[in-house]
């Protein structure tokens, strides 16, 4: 999958004109060095001509003679131009070589170097998007958006306390790496291979049983680099990410607490994710825990903030329980899009409608979003799954933003979003918004467009 705002150049393999158009587009980073190389060669040739006293023109104007150092002896005059030409040509040749090497590293599949660099150019000029969440929902979102922009930041929750992540958290006193690992894999350019490698779980009776290789790698980097953010940055360099992953906090002892509608108190994300009754609220217990500066900076610089999809009480809301996050999101002038799940989640959101998803989020965060993105293509789910599709809604009582309906469901896995559809719908919201996204988004995005947008709707 290679979805970009403009039609991928790779579709025109073997055709000359698309490559010429790509070469002529500004920002590719090659034309300037080719021009400098030509200039250097011209000056070098001119220097050789002066040195050998070859007659270039019988009628050289005095001004032109002054510009070409005509008063100097032929050897000195030619030497100056040879040196300048050699220097300019050398710089141009080196930069062209670097461009080719970079283009080679960006190639995927059958893409040629020019195609790869054209894709990179468009990603580099893409909008600054911040996605806040965790779990499968966030990684699904990233898989679609990474083909649209290279300026993508995933802010991930660190409240996980189960499985391999929980064991590493307890043993090494580090933030749980599981959700961050999923995001790293999703943003990797070698996604299928990296996913298989990072998700590999050791089997047997050893102490490694149940651990994933990706979690162990992040644990090793955590000890080597001395911090979780630093370990994610190191992993990003290894994986050549299209974007970056930032933990919502650098604290290692966050404990997610929850209370059911019957008053039962639950401790830990694992327990909350299997709540015996409906949830009424969640909160974090951790002394002095605050949001990371990297997360707050990304929010401040964002041109779009995407909240969700994912587990409402264990992946999305926990990010907003840390001091600083809600304030930063509220202060941002960027469009704030709440992506409603396409289906309910057992134990967390049984029977929830779009309105109940939004109310739970706003009750915990106090954040007013500008858009709510709702799936319009409702598919029937097998009863044994224990989930039902969230029905679409055209308006929300008291909500002054826009309700956006679009087909964003993965028809092969109808409890999840389709990465390509979801990314396309979000870019459509960005283009229609007056606040955030830059006008670098092309109107050519292959997209299921939103079928309804209701601004300031009230019942």
PyMOL commands that set and color helices and strands:
alter all, ss='L'
color gray80, all
select helices_A, chain A and resi 9-12+16-24+31-51+62-67+74-106+113-124+135-145+163-172+178-187+191-198+213-225+228-239+269-272+293-301+312-321+325-331+354-365+383-385+419-432
alter helices_A, ss='H'
color red, helices_A
select strands_A, chain A and resi 129-133+152-156+244-247+255-260+265-267+279-285+304-307+335-339+371-375+402-406+452-455
alter strands_A, ss='S'
color yellow, strands_A
deselect
rebuild
show_as cartoon
